[in-house]
């Protein structure tokens, strides 16, 4: 069970111990009982931000630490040991360049720490507040751990200038990081792309502590408000991709109707990423990390798909072919978009154009072995 899921379970247990209904707790917190229900369900997509942890603790008449950690077993709250870890000093979170850290006094190590080379940095600046890191927080970094897309990471360049950011894209040559710039009462995201060969350290954040760790005491953690994606492989480009306010980024690929290279769509160049509502993607079964946007060319699928329309393609491997659906198909070196239908029962299939001026193409069972289907078209958008 994740840390956040265990906290959600404690919210429910503490509410029931007080004899409160979800509606009564919602009234205390000036919110809806539906929202309280989502905050109590371990499988919901409602994240427990620090603000909500504090509000829930107040509404349940407990301290923040009692809400965050199981007081009976202490299983969620590792204590700190007498042994210490090095502290590299301040790590800037803002957009105005990176900071050169100055070593601070070492801090105690968590008892359950598995990374022997871990170290601390102290967050400086406000640009990671939307990512659950406040100015002055002590941040534990694990250089022996593999970063994942969506992780909060610590990066340090060859001049020993360090920064804390969210990892939103990675390839075998560079990474893209995200921070936030305060504009009045709002935050606006910004991006920072760095070449990997210019970095001396690129490591995930293991934990963020709201107070300075002390030997024998329990951790006072700040939960990560977003989920990380799969571990990255820097041998080929992998895209990510949680973004702000319930949106996910999906890559748009530079491909044409005739690819010619025989490579999969994911081998083509990414020219931009567009944001889609995460809950909508989830409802239609789309994983942002295994999907992409491709522009249609030609009128063979008109009126369903017009020339120049942008297609959202589900690129998961090994998905069953659903006859009657529209697919991106790689055949004889050409990337085409057609509707797939069963043929005469001999194992062959028909590739059908929605534009009746185009004849169907029958692919025999022998020819199917040389045909690839990078993905299924699930949405089409276009400018008017």
C-alpha positions in Angstrom: 0.0 0.0 0.0 1.3 3.5 -0.9 1.9 6.1 1.7 -1.0 8.2 0.4 -3.4 5.3 0.4 -2.6 4.5 4.0 -3.3 8.2 4.9 -6.6 8.0 3.1 -7.5 4.9 5.2 -6.7 6.8 8.4 -9.0 9.7 7.3 -11.9 7.2 7.2 -10.9 5.5 10.4 -10.6 8.7 12.4 -13.8 10.1 11.0 -15.7 6.9 12.0 -14.0 7.0 15.5 -15.5 10.5 16.0 -19.0 9.2 14.9 -19.0 11.6 11.9 -20.7 10.9 8.6 -19.0 12.1 5.4 -21.5 14.9 5.1 -20.8 16.1 8.7 -17.0 16.1 8.0 -17.7 17.9 4.7 -19.7 20.5 6.5 -16.8 21.1 9.0 -14.4 21.6 6.1 -16.8 23.6 3.8 -16.6 21.0 1.0 -18.9 18.4 -0.5 -19.4 14.9 0.9 -18.5 13.5 -2.5 -15.0 15.1 -2.2 -14.6 13.6 1.3 -15.5 10.2 -0.2 -12.8 10.6 -2.9 -10.3 11.6 -0.2 -11.0 8.4 1.7 -10.8 6.0 -1.2 -7.4 4.5 -1.8 -8.2 3.9 -5.4 -9.4 7.4 -6.2 -7.4 10.0 -8.2 -7.9 12.7 -5.5 -4.4 13.7 -4.2 -3.8 14.7 -0.6 -2.0 18.0 -0.9 -0.4 19.5 2.2 -3.3 22.0 2.4 -5.8 19.2 2.6 -3.8 17.2 5.1 -3.8 20.2 7.4 -7.5 20.8 6.8 -8.4 17.2 7.4 -6.3 17.1 10.6 -8.1 20.1 11.9 -11.5 18.8 11.0 -10.7 15.4 12.6 -9.3 17.0 15.8 -5.9 15.4 15.4 -2.4 16.7 14.7 -0.9 16.4 11.2 1.6 13.8 12.4 -1.2 11.6 13.8 -3.0 11.8 10.5 0.1 11.1 8.4 1.5 8.2 10.5 0.0 5.1 12.1 0.5 5.8 15.8 -0.3 2.2 16.9 2.3 0.4 14.7 4.5 3.2 13.5 4.9 1.2 10.3 4.5 4.3 8.0 6.9 6.5 10.0 10.5 5.4 9.8 12.6 6.8 12.6 16.0 8.4 12.0 19.2 6.7 13.0 22.3 8.1 14.7 24.3 7.6 11.5 24.3 10.7 9.3 24.2 11.5 5.6 26.0 14.4 3.9 24.2 17.6 3.3 25.1 19.5 0.1 23.3 22.7 1.1 20.8 24.8 -0.8 19.2 23.6 -4.1 17.5 26.4 -6.0 13.9 25.7 -7.2 13.5 29.0 -9.2 13.8 29.8 -12.9 16.7 32.2 -12.5 19.5 29.7 -12.9 20.8 27.0 -10.6 22.6 27.5 -7.3 26.0 26.3 -6.3 25.4 24.4 -3.1 27.5 25.0 0.1 27.9 22.0 2.4 25.8 22.1 5.6 26.1 19.9 8.7 25.1 16.3 8.0 21.6 15.0 9.0 20.5 11.6 10.3 19.6 8.9 7.9 16.2 7.2 7.8 16.2 3.8 9.4 14.8 2.1 6.3 17.1 3.8 3.7 18.4 1.5 1.0 20.5 3.9 -1.0 24.0 4.0 0.6 25.0 7.1 -1.4 21.9 9.2 -0.5 22.4 12.8 0.6 20.3 15.8 1.6 19.7 19.2 0.0 17.6 22.1 1.3 15.0 23.6 -1.0 15.4 27.3 -1.8 12.8 29.3 -3.6 9.0 28.8 -4.3 8.9 27.2 -7.8 8.4 23.7 -6.4 5.6 24.5 -4.1 3.0 23.1 -6.5 5.1 19.9 -6.5 5.0 19.5 -2.7 8.4 21.1 -1.9 8.3 24.2 0.3 11.2 26.6 0.9 13.4 25.3 3.7 12.3 21.6 3.3 15.0 19.0 3.7 15.1 16.9 0.6 16.5 13.4 0.5 18.1 12.4 -2.8 19.0 8.9 -4.0 21.8 8.9 -6.7 21.9 5.1 -6.8 18.2 4.9 -7.6 16.8 5.0 -11.1 14.7 8.1 -11.9 11.2 7.7 -13.3 9.3 10.0 -15.6 7.2 12.2 -13.4 9.7 12.0 -10.4 10.9 15.1 -8.6 14.6 15.1 -9.3 17.8 16.8 -8.1 20.1 17.7 -11.0 23.6 19.2 -10.7 25.7 20.4 -13.6 29.5 20.1 -14.2 30.0 23.4 -12.4 28.3 21.9 -9.3 25.2 24.1 -9.6 22.1 22.2 -8.3 18.4 22.5 -8.7 15.2 20.7 -7.8 12.6 20.2 -10.5 10.0 17.7 -11.9 11.2 15.4 -14.7 8.7 15.6 -17.6 10.7 14.2 -20.5 13.9 12.2 -21.2 15.8 11.0 -24.1 19.3 9.4 -24.5 20.8 12.9 -24.8 18.8 15.4 -22.8 16.1 15.8 -20.1 13.3 18.4 -19.7 12.5 19.7 -16.2 9.5 21.6 -15.0 9.1 24.2 -12.3 6.6 26.9 -11.4 6.8 30.7 -11.5 4.5 32.6 -9.2 2.4 35.3 -10.9 0.4 37.1 -8.3 -1.7 34.5 -6.5 -1.2 31.9 -9.3 1.6 29.7 -10.5 2.6 29.3 -14.2 4.8 26.4 -15.3 8.1 26.8 -17.0 10.5 24.2 -18.6 14.2 23.8 -18.5 16.0 21.4 -21.0 19.5 20.2 -20.1 21.9 17.9 -22.0 22.8 14.8 -20.0 26.5 15.1 -20.8 26.5 18.5 -19.0 25.2 17.0 -15.8 27.2 15.4 -13.0 24.2 14.3 -10.9 20.7 13.3 -12.1 18.8 11.5 -9.3 15.3 11.1 -7.9 14.0 12.7 -4.8 13.3 9.9 -2.2 11.5 12.0 0.4 10.8 15.5 1.4 10.8 16.4 5.1 8.8 19.3 6.4 11.0 19.6 9.5 14.7 18.9 10.1 15.2 15.2 10.8 16.4 14.3 14.3 17.7 10.9 15.7 15.0 8.8 17.2 12.1 10.9 15.9 9.6 9.9 13.2 9.7 11.4 9.7 7.4 14.3 9.0 6.9 13.8 5.3 5.3 16.0 2.7 3.4 13.8 0.2 4.2 14.0 -3.5 1.0 15.5 -5.1 1.6 13.7 -8.3 2.3 10.1 -9.4 5.5 9.2 -11.2 5.5 7.3 -14.5 7.5 4.2 -15.4 11.2 4.1 -15.0 13.0 5.7 -17.9 15.3 4.0 -20.3 17.8 6.5 -21.8 18.5 4.1 -24.7 15.4 5.4 -26.5 13.1 8.4 -26.1 10.4 7.9 -23.6 7.8 10.5 -22.9 5.9 11.3 -19.8 3.9 12.9 -18.4 1.9 14.2 -15.5 1.3 17.9 -15.7 -0.6 20.5 -13.8 -4.2 20.7 -12.7 -5.4 17.3 -13.9 -3.9 17.4 -17.4 -1.4 15.0 -19.1 0.9 15.8 -21.9 0.8 13.6 -25.1 3.6 13.8 -27.7 2.9 14.8 -31.3 5.1 13.0 -33.8 6.5 14.3 -37.1 5.2 11.6 -39.4 3.6 11.7 -42.8 1.2 9.3 -44.7 4.3 7.7 -46.3 6.8 7.0 -43.5 9.2 5.0 -45.8 11.6 4.1 -43.0 9.7 1.0 -41.8 10.2 2.1 -38.2 7.5 2.4 -35.6 5.7 5.7 -35.0 7.5 6.1 -31.7 10.8 6.1 -33.5 9.9 9.4 -35.3 10.7 12.9 -34.1 8.6 14.5 -31.4 7.7 18.1 -32.4 5.6 19.2 -29.5 3.3 17.9 -26.7 -0.3 18.8 -26.1 -2.3 18.7 -22.9 -5.4 16.5 -22.4 -7.6 16.1 -19.3 -6.2 13.1 -17.3 -9.6 11.9 -16.2 -10.9 11.9 -19.8 -7.9 9.9 -20.9 -8.5 7.4 -18.1 -12.2 7.1 -19.0 -11.4 6.1 -22.6 -8.6 3.8 -21.6 -5.6 5.9 -22.8 -2.2 5.7 -21.1 -0.4 9.0 -22.0 3.0 7.3 -22.0 1.8 4.8 -24.6 -0.1 7.1 -27.0 0.7 9.8 -29.5 -0.7 12.5 -31.8 -0.3 12.1 -35.6 -1.6 14.4 -38.4 -3.7 12.9 -41.1 -2.9 13.5 -44.7 -5.3 13.0 -47.6 -9.1 12.5 -47.9 -9.4 8.7 -48.0 -11.0 8.7 -44.5 -13.3 11.7 -45.1 -15.7 12.7 -43.6 -14.6 10.9 -40.4 -11.1 12.1 -40.6 -10.4 15.2 -42.7 -7.1 16.1 -44.4 -4.9 17.8 -41.8 -6.8 16.5 -38.7 -4.9 15.6 -35.6 -5.4 12.0 -34.5 -4.9 10.6 -30.9 -3.5 7.1 -31.3 -3.5 4.4 -28.6 0.0 2.8 -29.2 -0.1 0.1 -26.6 1.5 -3.1 -27.8 -0.3 -6.5 -28.0 -3.8 -4.9 -27.9 -6.4 -7.0 -29.8 -7.6 -5.8 -33.2 -11.2 -4.6 -32.9 -12.8 -5.0 -36.3 -14.7 -2.0 -37.5 -12.3 0.4 -35.7 -9.8 2.8 -37.3 -6.1 2.0 -37.1 -2.7 3.5 -38.1 -1.2 0.8 -40.3 2.4 0.4 -41.6 2.3 -1.6 -44.9 5.0 -1.7 -47.5 6.8 1.2 -45.9 3.7 3.4 -46.0 1.9 4.7 -42.9 -1.8 4.7 -43.7 -5.0 5.2 -41.8 -7.9 2.7 -42.5 -10.8 0.9 -40.9 -10.1 -2.8 -40.3 -12.8 -5.3 -41.2 -12.9 -9.1 -41.4 -12.9 -10.5 -44.9 -14.2 -13.8 -46.1 -13.3 -16.0 -43.2 -10.0 -17.3 -44.6 -8.0 -15.2 -42.1 -7.6 -12.2 -44.4 -8.8 -8.7 -43.5 -10.1 -5.7 -45.5 -8.6 -2.2 -45.1 -11.6 0.1 -45.7 -11.7 3.8 -46.5 -14.6 5.9 -45.2 -14.5 7.9 -48.4 -16.4 5.7 -50.9 -14.3 6.9 -53.8 -11.5 4.6 -52.6 -11.6 0.9 -53.0 -11.0 -1.5 -50.1 -7.7 -3.3 -49.8 -7.7 -7.0 -49.0 -4.7 -8.3 -47.0 -4.2 -12.0 -47.2 -3.2 -14.1 -44.2 0.3 -14.4 -45.7 0.6 -10.7 -46.2 -0.5 -10.0 -42.6 2.9 -11.1 -41.3 4.5 -8.2 -43.0 1.9 -5.6 -41.9 2.3 -3.7 -38.6 -0.3 -1.8 -36.7 1.3 0.9 -34.5 -2.0 1.9 -32.9 -5.8 2.5 -32.9 -7.2 6.0 -33.5 -9.4 7.0 -30.6 -10.0 10.7 -31.1 -9.8 13.2 -34.0 -9.5 17.0 -33.7 -9.1 19.7 -36.3 -9.0 23.4 -36.7 -12.1 25.0 -38.3 
